[in-house]
Amino acid sequence: MRASMIDVRKAEPVNDTDLRHLRRCVELAKAAVEAGDEPFGSVLAAGDGTALAEDRNRVADGDQTRHPEFALARWAAENMTPEERAAATVYTSGEHCPMCSAAHAWVGLGRIVYAVSSARLVEWLTEIGVPPAPVRPLPVAEVAPGVAVEGPAPELADEMRALHVRFHTTR
């Protein structure tokens, strides 16, 4: 099954610093749900691990491009040198969609670390009856092959699944 292949394809297991930032992403995803939005959150960290910026999904107003990863790519382009961007990491509750993967690569950001793969998210959404998205959920590596990608973080899967179930079954 393709989903399983994607979940095990990773550069390195997430480390303690990664897990700390990913936990913040989950908190941001929870804040998104509490604001009536889809459960996604992201953190941009400098090369030394310092969190520089963060955001949550903001698509509830109808603008489906307001993903946190896209917002952080724009923030990085406006506030960081090319060298700083290349050394940075974007942490995210869910693997980047194709739009966000492209923005990440075009801006020249460094690695991506995600809690849940796109393949796993599609499995969950299918299980709860959510119609497919209008854009194919491709792995980051298929859209931006030069970007280092790490994940998933299995210890966060149950919490993220619960947030997606909560969002999609209460609206």
N, C-alpha and C positions, 0 to 999 in steps of 0.2 A: 504494500500500500504506500502510495506516494507520501502521505502525511507522516508516516513513521520514518521514512528516509530523511525527510526534511528535519524532523525533530532531533535526529541523532547526528546530523551533519553540523558540526560546530568546531571552531578553532581550538578553544580551550574551555574548560568548565569555568563558570563564573566564580570570581574570588570574593573575599569578604567586602572589599571596597565596592565591587560591582553590586553585590547583594544589598548593601546599604542604600545605594542610589536606586536600585530597582524597587526596594521597599518604599522609597519616596514616590516613585512612579505609581505604585499601587495606591498610595494615599491620594495622589492627584487624580487617579482614575475614579476612586471613590467619591472625591469632591465633584468630579464631572457628573456622576450619577445623581448625586444629591442636588445638583443644579439642573437636572433634567436632561443631561447630555450623555452621549455614549461613553463607556468607561475606558478612556485612554489617557495616560499621563506620561510626560517625558521630562528628563533632566539633561541639561548640557553641562558637562564637566570639562574643566581645563586639563591639560596634560598631567598636572600634579594631583588630579582628583578633586579639586575644589569645584563645587557646584557654582556655575555662573548664571544660569537662567533655567527656568522651568515653566511648564505650561500644561494645560489639560485640554481635552477636546472641547471645541466650541461650535459644533455644527448644528445645534438645535435651532438656530435662527434660520436655517435653510441653506447656508453656505457650506456645502460639503467639502470645501477645501481648507477649512479651519482646523486642521489637525495640529497637534502640538509639535510634532517632528518638523513639519513644514514651517511653523512659526519660529522654531529654534534655528532652523537653517537660515532663515531671513535675519534673525537677530545676530547670528554668528557673522554673516556677510557684512552687516553694518557695524559690528563692534569688535571684530577680531582680525588680526593680520592673517594672511594665508598660512604662515607657519603655525600660528596658534590654532587655527582651524584644523590643520592636519594632525596636530597632537591631541586634539580634543576627542571626547567620547560622548555619544548620545545614548542615554539609557532610556528605555521605553517599556511600557507595560505590554505592548504588543508589537510584533515585528512590523517594520515600516511597510506601508502600502506602496505600490509602484510610484505614485506621485511623490511621496515623501522620500523614497529611495533615490529618485532622480534628483530632487532638490538637494539632498544630502551630498550626492556625488558632484553635482554641478558647483556647489559652494566649496567643495574640497574639505569636508569634515573627515575626521579620522574614523575610528571604529564605531560600530553599533553593538550594543548589548541589549537583548530583549528578554522579557520574562516569558512570553508565550508566542509561539510561532503562528504565522498566518494560517498554516495548515490546521493546527489544533483549533484555532478560533473558528475556522470554517466548519470543522466537525461539530463544535459546540453549538454554533448558530443553526446548523442543519438539524441537530437533535431537538432544538426548541422551536423549530418551524419558522425561522427567519428567512425571508427570501434572499436569494443571492444578490451580492452587491453588483452595481453596474460595471465595475472594473475587476478584471481577473486578479485574484490575490496571489501574485507571484512572489517567490522568495527574493529577498534583497539581492542575492548573488546573481539572479537572472536579469535584474534591471541595472545594477551597479556592480559589475564583477570585480572591480578594483577595491571595493570597500571590505575591510575586515569585519566579520560578523560573528558574534558569540551569543549563545543562548540555545535552548531555553533554560530557565531556572525552575526546575520541577517543584521546588519548595513553595513557589508562589502560584502554582497552577490552580489549586482549589479555590483560593481567594479570588483570583481573576475570573474563574468560571462562575462563581457565585455573583460577582458584579455584573457579568453579561446576562446571566439568567434574571437577576433582579431588574436590570434596565429593560430587557426585552419582554418580560412578562408583566410589568406593572404600568406599561404605557398604553 
